[in-house]
Amino acid sequence: MASPKKKLQGLVAATITPMTEHGEINFSVIGQYVDYLVKEQGVKNIFVNGTTGEGLSLSISERRRVAEEWVTKGRNKLDQVVIHVGALSLKESQELAQHAAEIGADGIAVIAPFFLKPWNKDVLINFLKEVAAAAPALPFYYYHIPALTGVKIRAEEVLDGIQEKIPTFQGLKFSDTDLLDFAQCVDQNRQRQFAFLFGVDEQLLSALVMGATGAVGSTYNYLGKKTNQMLEAFERKDFSSALNHQFCIQRFINFVVKLGFGVSQTKAIMTLVSGIPMGPPRLPLQKASREFTDNAEAKLRSLDFLSFNDLKDGNLEACS
Protein backbone atom coordinates (compact mmCIF):
# COMPACT_ATOMS: atom_id res chain seq x y z
CA MET A 1 0.00 0.00 0.00
CA ALA A 2 1.27 3.47 -0.84
CA SER A 3 2.36 5.37 2.21
CA PRO A 4 3.59 8.98 2.10
CA LYS A 5 6.62 9.93 4.17
CA LYS A 6 4.11 11.59 6.45
CA LYS A 7 0.39 12.20 6.33
CA LEU A 8 -0.67 15.09 4.12
CA GLN A 9 -2.07 17.62 6.56
CA GLY A 10 -2.23 21.33 7.30
CA LEU A 11 -2.41 23.86 4.49
CA VAL A 12 -1.91 22.84 0.88
CA ALA A 13 -1.67 25.69 -1.64
CA ALA A 14 -3.54 25.06 -4.88
CA THR A 15 -0.85 26.50 -7.11
CA ILE A 16 -1.42 29.01 -9.87
CA THR A 17 0.20 28.38 -13.24
CA PRO A 18 2.15 31.56 -14.08
CA MET A 19 1.79 32.71 -17.68
CA THR A 20 3.26 35.36 -19.93
CA GLU A 21 1.14 38.07 -21.51
CA HIS A 22 1.09 35.87 -24.64
CA GLY A 23 -0.45 32.92 -22.81
CA GLU A 24 2.65 30.75 -22.56
CA ILE A 25 3.64 29.19 -19.24
CA ASN A 26 6.22 31.26 -17.37
CA PHE A 27 8.37 28.53 -15.85
CA SER A 28 11.05 31.02 -14.82
CA VAL A 29 9.18 32.25 -11.71
CA ILE A 30 8.25 28.90 -10.16
CA GLY A 31 11.41 28.73 -8.06
CA GLN A 32 10.66 32.18 -6.66
CA TYR A 33 7.05 31.08 -6.10
CA VAL A 34 8.20 28.08 -4.00
CA ASP A 35 10.37 30.33 -1.82
CA TYR A 36 7.50 32.78 -1.35
CA LEU A 37 5.09 30.06 -0.18
CA VAL A 38 7.58 28.60 2.29
CA LYS A 39 9.15 31.78 3.65
CA GLU A 40 6.31 34.31 3.50
CA GLN A 41 3.18 32.17 3.91
CA GLY A 42 4.46 29.19 5.88
CA VAL A 43 2.92 26.77 3.38
CA LYS A 44 5.01 23.71 2.48
CA ASN A 45 2.51 21.49 0.64
CA ILE A 46 1.17 22.13 -2.84
CA PHE A 47 -1.54 20.83 -5.18
CA VAL A 48 -0.44 21.30 -8.80
CA ASN A 49 -2.49 21.49 -12.03
CA GLY A 50 -5.84 21.64 -10.29
CA THR A 51 -8.66 24.14 -10.84
CA THR A 52 -6.60 27.13 -9.67
CA GLY A 53 -3.69 25.96 -11.81
CA GLU A 54 -5.90 25.79 -14.94
CA GLY A 55 -4.77 22.18 -15.31
CA LEU A 56 -7.56 21.24 -17.68
CA SER A 57 -6.78 24.24 -19.90
CA LEU A 58 -3.21 23.01 -20.41
CA SER A 59 -1.98 20.46 -22.92
CA ILE A 60 -0.69 17.13 -21.63
CA SER A 61 2.90 18.14 -22.43
CA GLU A 62 2.41 21.42 -20.56
CA ARG A 63 0.97 19.62 -17.54
CA ARG A 64 3.98 17.31 -17.50
CA ARG A 65 6.43 20.22 -17.65
CA VAL A 66 4.60 22.17 -14.95
CA ALA A 67 4.63 19.12 -12.67
CA GLU A 68 8.34 18.58 -13.32
CA GLU A 69 9.17 22.19 -12.52
CA TRP A 70 7.30 22.19 -9.20
CA VAL A 71 8.85 18.89 -8.12
CA THR A 72 12.34 20.05 -9.11
CA LYS A 73 12.13 23.52 -7.58
CA GLY A 74 10.38 22.21 -4.47
CA ARG A 75 12.97 19.55 -3.69
CA ASN A 76 14.31 19.94 -0.11
CA LYS A 77 12.00 22.94 0.37
CA LEU A 78 8.45 21.59 0.16
CA ASP A 79 7.08 18.73 2.24
CA GLN A 80 4.67 17.30 -0.32
CA VAL A 81 3.87 17.94 -3.98
CA VAL A 82 0.58 16.40 -5.08
CA ILE A 83 -0.15 16.46 -8.81
CA HIS A 84 -3.69 16.56 -10.12
CA VAL A 85 -3.81 14.13 -13.05
CA GLY A 86 -7.54 14.10 -13.79
CA ALA A 87 -8.59 14.30 -17.43
CA LEU A 88 -11.55 13.44 -19.63
CA SER A 89 -9.48 10.71 -21.27
CA LEU A 90 -8.57 7.71 -19.12
CA LYS A 91 -5.40 7.19 -21.16
CA GLU A 92 -4.25 10.78 -20.63
CA SER A 93 -4.97 10.55 -16.93
CA GLN A 94 -2.97 7.32 -16.71
CA GLU A 95 -0.09 8.90 -18.62
CA LEU A 96 -0.01 11.85 -16.22
CA ALA A 97 -0.19 9.53 -13.20
CA GLN A 98 2.73 7.45 -14.44
CA HIS A 99 4.69 10.62 -15.16
CA ALA A 100 4.02 11.97 -11.65
CA ALA A 101 5.51 8.77 -10.22
CA GLU A 102 8.53 8.97 -12.51
CA ILE A 103 9.42 12.54 -11.48
CA GLY A 104 9.14 11.86 -7.76
CA ALA A 105 5.82 13.50 -6.86
CA ASP A 106 4.40 12.70 -3.42
CA GLY A 107 0.88 11.88 -4.54
CA ILE A 108 -1.72 12.17 -7.28
CA ALA A 109 -5.31 13.39 -7.27
CA VAL A 110 -8.14 12.87 -9.75
CA ILE A 111 -11.48 14.54 -10.36
CA ALA A 112 -14.45 12.72 -11.82
CA PRO A 113 -14.58 12.87 -15.63
CA PHE A 114 -17.15 15.53 -16.41
CA PHE A 115 -18.19 15.37 -20.08
CA LEU A 116 -19.17 11.73 -20.45
CA LYS A 117 -19.94 11.34 -16.76
CA PRO A 118 -19.97 8.30 -14.49
CA TRP A 119 -23.60 7.75 -13.53
CA ASN A 120 -23.03 5.90 -10.26
CA LYS A 121 -20.42 5.19 -7.62
CA ASP A 122 -19.22 1.90 -9.11
CA VAL A 123 -18.50 3.44 -12.51
CA LEU A 124 -16.64 6.34 -10.92
CA ILE A 125 -14.58 3.98 -8.73
CA ASN A 126 -13.69 1.90 -11.78
CA PHE A 127 -12.32 5.00 -13.52
CA LEU A 128 -10.36 6.11 -10.45
CA LYS A 129 -9.01 2.60 -9.95
CA GLU A 130 -7.58 2.47 -13.45
CA VAL A 131 -5.80 5.80 -12.98
CA ALA A 132 -4.43 4.85 -9.56
CA ALA A 133 -3.08 1.57 -10.98
CA ALA A 134 -0.84 3.55 -13.36
CA ALA A 135 1.10 4.84 -10.33
CA PRO A 136 0.91 1.97 -7.82
CA ALA A 137 3.57 3.43 -5.51
CA LEU A 138 1.92 6.85 -5.12
CA PRO A 139 -0.73 7.90 -2.59
CA PHE A 140 -4.02 8.54 -4.38
CA TYR A 141 -6.53 11.27 -3.51
CA TYR A 142 -10.05 11.72 -4.87
CA TYR A 143 -10.82 15.34 -5.79
CA HIS A 144 -14.52 15.95 -5.11
CA ILE A 145 -15.76 19.15 -6.77
CA PRO A 146 -19.35 18.55 -7.92
CA ALA A 147 -20.10 22.21 -8.74
CA LEU A 148 -17.59 22.06 -11.61
CA THR A 149 -17.80 18.41 -12.67
CA GLY A 150 -21.58 18.08 -12.42
CA VAL A 151 -20.99 14.63 -10.90
CA LYS A 152 -23.31 14.63 -7.89
CA ILE A 153 -22.29 11.29 -6.38
CA ARG A 154 -21.82 11.97 -2.68
CA ALA A 155 -18.28 11.68 -1.38
CA GLU A 156 -19.59 9.56 1.49
CA GLU A 157 -20.67 6.95 -1.06
CA VAL A 158 -17.40 7.10 -2.97
CA LEU A 159 -15.35 6.47 0.20
CA ASP A 160 -17.43 3.48 1.28
CA GLY A 161 -15.10 0.52 0.71
CA ILE A 162 -12.79 2.50 -1.59
CA GLN A 163 -9.53 1.16 -0.17
CA GLU A 164 -10.57 -2.38 -1.05
CA LYS A 165 -10.79 -1.30 -4.70
CA ILE A 166 -7.95 1.26 -4.64
CA PRO A 167 -5.29 0.15 -2.13
CA THR A 168 -3.29 3.36 -2.65
CA PHE A 169 -6.21 5.58 -1.61
CA GLN A 170 -5.02 8.00 1.06
CA GLY A 171 -7.61 10.75 1.23
CA LEU A 172 -10.09 13.21 -0.15
CA LYS A 173 -9.98 16.78 -1.40
CA PHE A 174 -13.52 17.91 -0.63
CA SER A 175 -14.40 21.08 -2.55
CA ASP A 176 -18.08 21.44 -1.73
CA THR A 177 -20.15 23.28 0.87
CA ASP A 178 -22.11 20.17 1.95
CA LEU A 179 -20.79 19.80 5.48
CA LEU A 180 -23.13 16.87 6.15
CA ASP A 181 -21.50 14.87 3.36
CA PHE A 182 -18.03 15.89 4.55
CA ALA A 183 -18.79 15.02 8.17
CA GLN A 184 -20.08 11.58 7.16
CA CYS A 185 -16.85 10.95 5.25
CA VAL A 186 -14.94 11.62 8.47
CA ASP A 187 -17.34 9.85 10.83
CA GLN A 188 -17.58 6.65 8.79
CA ASN A 189 -13.82 6.35 8.28
CA ARG A 190 -12.47 7.14 11.73
CA GLN A 191 -10.50 3.91 11.94
CA ARG A 192 -8.62 4.72 8.73
CA GLN A 193 -5.78 7.21 8.58
CA PHE A 194 -7.24 9.12 5.64
CA ALA A 195 -6.39 12.74 4.91
CA PHE A 196 -9.60 14.78 4.91
CA LEU A 197 -8.65 17.94 3.03
CA PHE A 198 -11.31 20.64 2.89
CA GLY A 199 -11.46 22.82 -0.20
CA VAL A 200 -13.77 25.72 0.65
CA ASP A 201 -11.39 28.22 2.22
CA GLU A 202 -14.01 30.51 3.74
CA GLN A 203 -15.60 27.59 5.63
CA LEU A 204 -12.43 25.89 6.85
CA LEU A 205 -13.04 26.44 10.56
CA SER A 206 -16.39 24.63 10.31
CA ALA A 207 -14.65 21.74 8.56
CA LEU A 208 -11.95 21.59 11.26
CA VAL A 209 -14.69 21.11 13.84
CA MET A 210 -16.04 18.28 11.67
CA GLY A 211 -12.64 16.57 11.59
CA ALA A 212 -10.76 18.00 8.62
CA THR A 213 -7.06 17.14 8.82
CA GLY A 214 -6.00 19.81 6.34
CA ALA A 215 -7.11 22.07 3.54
CA VAL A 216 -6.36 22.64 -0.14
CA GLY A 217 -7.16 26.10 -1.46
CA SER A 218 -6.21 29.01 -3.67
CA THR A 219 -6.22 31.65 -0.93
CA TYR A 220 -3.41 29.86 0.92
CA ASN A 221 -1.11 31.23 -1.78
CA TYR A 222 -1.47 34.70 -0.28
CA LEU A 223 -3.45 34.24 2.97
CA GLY A 224 -1.53 31.19 4.16
CA LYS A 225 0.05 33.00 7.07
CA LYS A 226 -3.30 34.28 8.34
CA THR A 227 -4.93 30.86 7.87
CA ASN A 228 -2.06 29.15 9.69
CA GLN A 229 -2.77 31.47 12.62
CA MET A 230 -6.34 30.15 12.62
CA LEU A 231 -5.10 26.54 12.55
CA GLU A 232 -2.71 27.23 15.43
CA ALA A 233 -5.49 28.82 17.50
CA PHE A 234 -7.75 25.84 16.80
CA GLU A 235 -5.02 23.39 17.81
CA ARG A 236 -4.54 25.11 21.17
CA LYS A 237 -8.33 25.18 21.62
CA ASP A 238 -8.49 28.98 21.49
CA PHE A 239 -11.72 28.87 19.54
CA SER A 240 -12.50 32.55 20.00
CA SER A 241 -9.24 33.54 18.29
CA ALA A 242 -9.75 30.91 15.60
CA LEU A 243 -13.19 32.34 14.87
CA ASN A 244 -11.82 35.87 14.67
CA HIS A 245 -9.21 34.73 12.15
CA GLN A 246 -11.90 32.97 10.09
CA PHE A 247 -14.15 36.03 10.15
CA CYS A 248 -11.22 38.18 9.06
CA ILE A 249 -10.49 35.90 6.09
CA GLN A 250 -14.20 35.82 5.25
CA ARG A 251 -14.36 39.61 5.09
CA PHE A 252 -11.92 39.57 2.22
CA ILE A 253 -13.40 36.55 0.43
CA ASN A 254 -16.95 37.87 0.80
CA PHE A 255 -15.82 41.20 -0.66
CA VAL A 256 -14.15 39.73 -3.75
CA VAL A 257 -16.89 37.15 -4.36
CA LYS A 258 -19.34 40.03 -4.73
CA LEU A 259 -17.02 41.59 -7.33
CA GLY A 260 -16.72 38.32 -9.24
CA PHE A 261 -14.02 35.96 -8.03
CA GLY A 262 -12.36 33.07 -9.81
CA VAL A 263 -9.05 31.89 -11.23
CA SER A 264 -8.44 35.13 -13.14
CA GLN A 265 -8.92 37.24 -10.02
CA THR A 266 -6.78 34.86 -7.95
CA LYS A 267 -3.91 35.42 -10.39
CA ALA A 268 -4.30 39.18 -10.05
CA ILE A 269 -4.36 39.05 -6.24
CA MET A 270 -1.33 36.75 -6.07
CA THR A 271 0.62 39.08 -8.35
CA LEU A 272 -0.33 42.00 -6.14
CA VAL A 273 0.49 40.36 -2.81
CA SER A 274 3.62 38.38 -3.77
CA GLY A 275 5.11 40.65 -6.39
CA ILE A 276 5.59 37.58 -8.60
CA PRO A 277 3.94 38.03 -12.02
CA MET A 278 1.24 35.40 -12.50
CA GLY A 279 0.11 36.81 -15.83
CA PRO A 280 -3.32 36.43 -17.39
CA PRO A 281 -5.38 33.22 -17.46
CA ARG A 282 -5.81 31.16 -20.60
CA LEU A 283 -8.96 31.48 -22.69
CA PRO A 284 -11.87 31.08 -22.20
CA LEU A 285 -11.09 32.91 -18.95
CA GLN A 286 -10.57 36.66 -19.15
CA LYS A 287 -7.97 38.75 -17.35
CA ALA A 288 -9.16 40.42 -14.14
CA SER A 289 -10.10 44.07 -14.62
CA ARG A 290 -8.03 46.94 -13.27
CA GLU A 291 -11.07 47.96 -11.24
CA PHE A 292 -11.15 44.56 -9.54
CA THR A 293 -7.45 44.68 -8.72
CA ASP A 294 -7.68 48.18 -7.30
CA ASN A 295 -10.68 47.26 -5.13
CA ALA A 296 -9.03 44.05 -3.93
CA GLU A 297 -5.86 45.92 -3.05
CA ALA A 298 -7.80 48.48 -1.02
CA LYS A 299 -9.59 45.71 0.86
CA LEU A 300 -6.35 43.84 1.55
CA ARG A 301 -4.81 47.01 2.94
CA SER A 302 -7.82 47.78 5.10
CA LEU A 303 -7.61 44.30 6.62
CA ASP A 304 -3.85 44.68 7.19
CA PHE A 305 -3.09 41.80 4.80
CA LEU A 306 -0.67 44.06 2.93
CA SER A 307 2.06 46.19 4.43
CA PHE A 308 1.19 49.85 4.10
CA ASN A 309 2.10 53.28 5.39
CA ASP A 310 -0.74 55.37 4.10
CA LEU A 311 -3.63 54.35 6.36
CA LYS A 312 -4.51 56.18 9.54
CA ASP A 313 -4.28 54.41 12.88
CA GLY A 314 -7.52 53.15 14.32
CA ASN A 315 -8.81 51.48 11.17
CA LEU A 316 -11.70 49.50 12.62
CA GLU A 317 -11.67 46.82 9.94
CA ALA A 318 -8.07 45.71 10.43
CA CYS A 319 -7.81 42.21 11.88
CA SER A 320 -5.96 41.54 15.08
Legacy VTK file of the C-alpha trace (Angstrom):
# vtk DataFile Version 3.0
C-alpha trace
ASCII
DATASET POLYDATA
POINTS 320 float
0.000 0.000 0.000
1.270 3.470 -0.845
2.357 5.371 2.206
3.587 8.976 2.104
6.624 9.925 4.169
4.105 11.585 6.452
0.386 12.205 6.331
-0.666 15.089 4.120
-2.067 17.624 6.560
-2.232 21.328 7.302
-2.414 23.862 4.495
-1.905 22.843 0.875
-1.673 25.686 -1.640
-3.539 25.056 -4.876
-0.850 26.502 -7.113
-1.425 29.013 -9.870
0.198 28.380 -13.243
2.151 31.558 -14.081
1.790 32.709 -17.680
3.263 35.362 -19.932
1.139 38.066 -21.507
1.089 35.874 -24.638
-0.446 32.922 -22.811
2.652 30.749 -22.565
3.642 29.190 -19.235
6.221 31.259 -17.369
8.366 28.526 -15.845
11.046 31.016 -14.817
9.180 32.252 -11.711
8.255 28.896 -10.163
11.413 28.728 -8.060
10.661 32.181 -6.656
7.054 31.082 -6.097
8.201 28.084 -4.000
10.367 30.329 -1.824
7.501 32.778 -1.346
5.088 30.060 -0.181
7.578 28.603 2.289
9.147 31.780 3.650
6.310 34.308 3.499
3.183 32.172 3.906
4.459 29.186 5.882
2.923 26.767 3.376
5.009 23.712 2.479
2.512 21.490 0.642
1.167 22.132 -2.841
-1.538 20.835 -5.182
-0.438 21.299 -8.802
-2.486 21.485 -12.027
-5.839 21.643 -10.286
-8.657 24.139 -10.838
-6.603 27.127 -9.666
-3.689 25.955 -11.814
-5.900 25.794 -14.940
-4.772 22.185 -15.310
-7.555 21.241 -17.681
-6.777 24.242 -19.903
-3.211 23.012 -20.408
-1.975 20.462 -22.924
-0.687 17.132 -21.632
2.905 18.141 -22.428
2.412 21.422 -20.561
0.975 19.623 -17.541
3.979 17.313 -17.504
6.427 20.219 -17.647
4.596 22.168 -14.948
4.633 19.117 -12.667
8.345 18.582 -13.321
9.174 22.188 -12.521
7.298 22.191 -9.203
8.853 18.888 -8.116
12.345 20.049 -9.109
12.126 23.521 -7.578
10.376 22.206 -4.471
12.969 19.546 -3.689
14.312 19.945 -0.114
12.001 22.939 0.369
8.450 21.592 0.163
7.078 18.729 2.241
4.667 17.303 -0.324
3.873 17.939 -3.983
0.576 16.400 -5.078
-0.146 16.460 -8.808
-3.691 16.562 -10.122
-3.809 14.130 -13.050
-7.536 14.098 -13.787
-8.591 14.296 -17.433
-11.553 13.442 -19.635
-9.481 10.709 -21.266
-8.566 7.709 -19.125
-5.397 7.189 -21.163
-4.247 10.777 -20.635
-4.966 10.554 -16.925
-2.966 7.316 -16.706
-0.086 8.900 -18.620
-0.011 11.850 -16.222
-0.194 9.531 -13.203
2.726 7.452 -14.436
4.685 10.619 -15.162
4.020 11.966 -11.651
5.506 8.772 -10.225
8.532 8.972 -12.508
9.425 12.539 -11.484
9.139 11.864 -7.759
5.816 13.501 -6.861
4.403 12.703 -3.419
0.877 11.880 -4.539
-1.717 12.167 -7.283
-5.308 13.390 -7.275
-8.140 12.867 -9.753
-11.484 14.542 -10.362
-14.448 12.718 -11.815
-14.577 12.868 -15.635
-17.146 15.528 -16.411
-18.188 15.371 -20.079
-19.172 11.735 -20.450
-19.939 11.344 -16.763
-19.969 8.296 -14.492
-23.600 7.747 -13.530
-23.032 5.896 -10.265
-20.421 5.194 -7.623
-19.223 1.900 -9.110
-18.502 3.437 -12.513
-16.637 6.344 -10.918
-14.580 3.981 -8.733
-13.685 1.896 -11.785
-12.321 5.001 -13.517
-10.364 6.112 -10.454
-9.008 2.595 -9.949
-7.576 2.475 -13.451
-5.795 5.800 -12.979
-4.427 4.855 -9.561
-3.083 1.572 -10.979
-0.835 3.549 -13.363
1.102 4.844 -10.334
0.908 1.975 -7.820
3.568 3.432 -5.514
1.922 6.850 -5.124
-0.727 7.895 -2.586
-4.015 8.537 -4.379
-6.528 11.266 -3.515
-10.048 11.722 -4.874
-10.819 15.338 -5.787
-14.524 15.948 -5.108
-15.755 19.151 -6.770
-19.348 18.554 -7.924
-20.103 22.210 -8.743
-17.588 22.056 -11.608
-17.800 18.410 -12.666
-21.576 18.078 -12.417
-20.993 14.629 -10.904
-23.309 14.631 -7.891
-22.290 11.287 -6.378
-21.821 11.971 -2.681
-18.279 11.685 -1.378
-19.593 9.561 1.491
-20.669 6.949 -1.062
-17.396 7.096 -2.965
-15.351 6.466 0.197
-17.433 3.480 1.280
-15.104 0.518 0.709
-12.794 2.502 -1.593
-9.527 1.156 -0.172
-10.572 -2.378 -1.053
-10.791 -1.301 -4.704
-7.951 1.256 -4.640
-5.292 0.151 -2.130
-3.294 3.358 -2.646
-6.206 5.580 -1.613
-5.021 8.000 1.061
-7.611 10.754 1.228
-10.094 13.208 -0.152
-9.975 16.781 -1.398
-13.519 17.914 -0.634
-14.400 21.085 -2.546
-18.079 21.439 -1.733
-20.146 23.278 0.868
-22.113 20.173 1.946
-20.785 19.795 5.476
-23.133 16.872 6.145
-21.504 14.873 3.356
-18.027 15.887 4.546
-18.790 15.015 8.167
-20.084 11.582 7.162
-16.852 10.947 5.254
-14.937 11.622 8.467
-17.336 9.845 10.832
-17.579 6.654 8.793
-13.818 6.350 8.277
-12.472 7.141 11.732
-10.504 3.908 11.940
-8.615 4.715 8.732
-5.783 7.214 8.576
-7.241 9.124 5.636
-6.392 12.740 4.909
-9.604 14.782 4.906
-8.655 17.944 3.030
-11.309 20.636 2.887
-11.459 22.816 -0.204
-13.774 25.720 0.650
-11.390 28.223 2.216
-14.007 30.509 3.742
-15.598 27.589 5.629
-12.428 25.891 6.850
-13.037 26.438 10.558
-16.391 24.631 10.307
-14.648 21.738 8.562
-11.952 21.594 11.257
-14.686 21.111 13.843
-16.041 18.284 11.666
-12.641 16.573 11.594
-10.759 18.002 8.616
-7.063 17.145 8.822
-5.999 19.814 6.341
-7.109 22.073 3.537
-6.364 22.641 -0.138
-7.163 26.098 -1.462
-6.211 29.009 -3.669
-6.222 31.651 -0.929
-3.409 29.861 0.915
-1.114 31.228 -1.782
-1.466 34.704 -0.283
-3.451 34.242 2.973
-1.530 31.191 4.164
0.049 33.004 7.072
-3.305 34.275 8.340
-4.932 30.857 7.869
-2.057 29.148 9.687
-2.772 31.469 12.620
-6.339 30.147 12.618
-5.100 26.544 12.548
-2.710 27.229 15.429
-5.493 28.822 17.503
-7.754 25.840 16.797
-5.019 23.386 17.813
-4.537 25.106 21.174
-8.334 25.183 21.618
-8.494 28.975 21.494
-11.724 28.866 19.542
-12.503 32.554 19.998
-9.242 33.542 18.286
-9.754 30.910 15.599
-13.194 32.336 14.872
-11.815 35.872 14.674
-9.214 34.729 12.146
-11.904 32.967 10.085
-14.150 36.032 10.146
-11.222 38.176 9.058
-10.493 35.899 6.091
-14.198 35.823 5.254
-14.359 39.611 5.093
-11.919 39.567 2.216
-13.401 36.548 0.426
-16.948 37.874 0.803
-15.822 41.199 -0.660
-14.146 39.726 -3.750
-16.887 37.152 -4.355
-19.340 40.031 -4.730
-17.016 41.594 -7.328
-16.717 38.317 -9.239
-14.022 35.958 -8.026
-12.357 33.070 -9.810
-9.047 31.885 -11.230
-8.436 35.131 -13.140
-8.915 37.236 -10.015
-6.781 34.856 -7.952
-3.908 35.419 -10.385
-4.304 39.179 -10.055
-4.364 39.054 -6.244
-1.330 36.754 -6.070
0.617 39.083 -8.348
-0.331 42.001 -6.145
0.495 40.356 -2.812
3.623 38.384 -3.765
5.113 40.651 -6.388
5.586 37.577 -8.597
3.935 38.028 -12.019
1.239 35.398 -12.497
0.108 36.807 -15.833
-3.325 36.428 -17.386
-5.381 33.222 -17.462
-5.812 31.159 -20.595
-8.961 31.482 -22.693
-11.871 31.077 -22.197
-11.087 32.913 -18.946
-10.575 36.664 -19.146
-7.970 38.749 -17.353
-9.155 40.423 -14.141
-10.104 44.067 -14.618
-8.029 46.936 -13.273
-11.071 47.959 -11.241
-11.152 44.556 -9.540
-7.445 44.676 -8.721
-7.680 48.182 -7.297
-10.681 47.262 -5.128
-9.031 44.048 -3.932
-5.860 45.919 -3.050
-7.795 48.482 -1.019
-9.590 45.714 0.857
-6.349 43.835 1.551
-4.808 47.008 2.942
-7.817 47.784 5.100
-7.609 44.302 6.624
-3.850 44.677 7.190
-3.093 41.805 4.800
-0.666 44.062 2.931
2.064 46.193 4.430
1.193 49.854 4.098
2.095 53.280 5.389
-0.740 55.374 4.101
-3.634 54.349 6.356
-4.512 56.175 9.541
-4.277 54.408 12.880
-7.524 53.150 14.320
-8.808 51.484 11.168
-11.699 49.501 12.624
-11.675 46.823 9.935
-8.066 45.713 10.434
-7.814 42.212 11.876
-5.963 41.541 15.083
LINES 1 321
320 0 1 2 3 4 5 6 7 8 9 10 11 12 13 14 15 16 17 18 19 20 21 22 23 24 25 26 27 28 29 30 31 32 33 34 35 36 37 38 39 40 41 42 43 44 45 46 47 48 49 50 51 52 53 54 55 56 57 58 59 60 61 62 63 64 65 66 67 68 69 70 71 72 73 74 75 76 77 78 79 80 81 82 83 84 85 86 87 88 89 90 91 92 93 94 95 96 97 98 99 100 101 102 103 104 105 106 107 108 109 110 111 112 113 114 115 116 117 118 119 120 121 122 123 124 125 126 127 128 129 130 131 132 133 134 135 136 137 138 139 140 141 142 143 144 145 146 147 148 149 150 151 152 153 154 155 156 157 158 159 160 161 162 163 164 165 166 167 168 169 170 171 172 173 174 175 176 177 178 179 180 181 182 183 184 185 186 187 188 189 190 191 192 193 194 195 196 197 198 199 200 201 202 203 204 205 206 207 208 209 210 211 212 213 214 215 216 217 218 219 220 221 222 223 224 225 226 227 228 229 230 231 232 233 234 235 236 237 238 239 240 241 242 243 244 245 246 247 248 249 250 251 252 253 254 255 256 257 258 259 260 261 262 263 264 265 266 267 268 269 270 271 272 273 274 275 276 277 278 279 280 281 282 283 284 285 286 287 288 289 290 291 292 293 294 295 296 297 298 299 300 301 302 303 304 305 306 307 308 309 310 311 312 313 314 315 316 317 318 319
